[in-house]
Structures are given as structure tokens and as C-alpha cells.
Amino acid sequence: MISHLNKKNKPKIVDITEKIKENNLEKSGDNIKIENISDKKINKLIKDLEKEMKNSAKILEFEKAALLRDQITELRKSLLK
């Protein structure tokens, strides 16, 4: 899961599928499996999430940063398989 802020600055959990679609990493179908995404695209997503995580920590949004960290960890694990 990925955390984003809603209009009231409260964390909103968003499925990783939405983040992938935002980055135009996969455009076909509603069910996106990480196994179907190239390593290059996963690495780009990881870099984007790392930037978002660091920014969240910088502005003291530690819960959001932790959620992003966990998502990054899962993406890295998928690269090792």
C-alpha cells in the first residue's frame, strides 16, 4: 500500500496499482501483478517512492514514510525473485 495525503492532510492508503498507473508503468488491465512489470520499471518506481519517503520523513510524516519504506522493501524483494 502507498500513503497519500487527502485534502484534510490525513494519510490515505492507496493501492500500489494506482501508483504504477500514475507512473505509466503498466497500462493494460485492472489487475496488475508485480511479476508482469520489468525490472527497469520497478527500479524507477522504487526511486520515485524513495523520494516520496524521504520527503515525508523531512516534513515529519513518519507513518507515511514507514508505509512507503515497507512498499519499497516489497518491491526490492520482487527484484530478487
N, C-alpha and C positions, 0 to 999 in steps of 0.2 A: 504494500500500500504506500501511497505517496500522500504527504500532507500539503495542503494549500490553505491559504487564508481566505475566508469569505469576507463579505462586506463589513461584518462586525468584528473583524480581526480575531476570530476564533478559528482554531485549526479545523480544517475539513479534510476528511480522508478521501482520497481519490484512487481508484484502481490504477495499477501500473499500465493497463491497456490504454487509458486516456493519455498518459504521458508519452507513450510510444506513438500514438496517433498525432499528438501535438508536434512531435519532432519529425513527423512524416517518415517514420522508420518502417512502418508496415501499413498498407492501405487496404488490404483485402480482408473482408470478413469481420465479424464482430468478435469472434474468439481468436485471440492472438496468443500463440504459445511461444514462450521464450526460445524454445528449441528451433523454431522456424525463422529466427532472426539471425542475421550474420554476426560474426564476432566483431566486425568493424562497427556495425550499428550499435551493438551492445556497449562497446567501448565509448562511443560518442554519448550514449545515454548515461553511462557512468560518469563521464566528465561533467555533463550538464547537472546531474544530481549532486555531484561533489561541490560544484559551485553554489548550488542552492543550499546545500547542507552548511557550508561554511558561512554563507550569508545569514542563514537562520541562527547559527550559533553567535555570530557577531552582534545580531540585534536581540540576543538573549531569548530566542525561541528554541529552547533546548529540547522540548518534546518533539517539535517538528524536525529538528536536526537529528534526533535519535531515530525517528521513523525513517528518515532518508538514509541514515547510516545503515540501518537494517536492510533496506531495499538494495543499497549498493552491495552489501555483503552477499545477498542472494544472487544478484546479477553476476558478481565475480565467481561465485560457485558454479553458475551455469557455464561459464567460460572454461572451467576445468574439466567438465564432463566430456 
